[in-house]
């Protein structure tokens, strides 16, 4: 997993949090829902990357 992907996924999560907060404060339900969606998508990508990394570590443990 490259550092660029990790940063991109964290930024997507942060953008979702910001959009959700702004939407909530403005009373804009659509923006709030979009923010929640972006936040969840970024978190899912981060979790997927963590699983890939754990799988590689597990695989590498049996190579030696």
FENDA-V781015 format. One record per residue. N is the residue number from 1. PHI is phi in degrees with one decimal (none if undefined). NEAR is the number of other C-alpha atoms within 10 Angstrom. D_FIRST is the distance of its C-alpha to the first C-alpha in Angstrom with 1 decimal. Layout:
N/PHI/NEAR/D_FIRST
N/PHI/NEAR/D_FIRST
This chain:
1/none/9/0.0
2/-82.7/7/3.7
3/-64.7/8/6.6
4/-63.9/9/8.4
5/-63.9/13/6.9
6/-61.0/16/7.3
7/-65.6/12/10.7
8/-61.5/14/11.6
9/-69.2/22/11.4
10/-65.8/17/13.3
11/-66.0/14/15.7
12/-63.6/21/16.4
13/-63.9/24/17.3
14/-63.5/17/19.4
15/-61.9/17/21.1
16/-63.6/25/22.0
17/-62.9/20/23.5
18/-64.1/16/25.5
19/-62.8/21/26.7
20/-62.9/24/27.7
21/-65.7/17/29.6
22/-64.5/15/31.4
23/-60.7/18/32.3
24/-66.9/16/33.7
25/-69.5/11/35.7
26/-88.7/11/37.1
27/77.3/11/37.9
28/-94.7/13/35.9
29/-66.2/13/34.7
30/-64.7/12/32.8
31/-64.4/18/30.7
32/-62.8/22/30.1
33/-65.9/16/29.1
34/-62.2/16/26.7
35/-63.5/25/25.1
36/-61.8/20/24.8
37/-64.1/17/23.2
38/-63.5/21/20.6
39/-62.6/23/19.9
40/-64.9/16/19.6
41/-63.7/16/17.3
42/-64.6/22/14.9
43/-66.8/18/15.1
44/-64.7/14/14.6
45/-65.0/18/11.3
46/-63.0/20/10.2
47/-64.6/13/11.8
48/-60.4/12/10.2
49/-64.3/17/6.7
50/-65.4/14/8.6
51/-65.8/12/10.5
52/-59.8/13/7.9
53/-64.3/13/7.0
54/-65.0/12/10.8
55/-63.4/12/11.7
56/-66.0/11/10.1
57/-63.9/12/11.9
58/-63.6/11/14.9
59/-61.3/11/15.0
60/-67.0/10/14.9
61/-64.5/9/17.6
62/-96.0/7/19.9
63/-73.5/7/19.4
64/-91.9/5/21.4
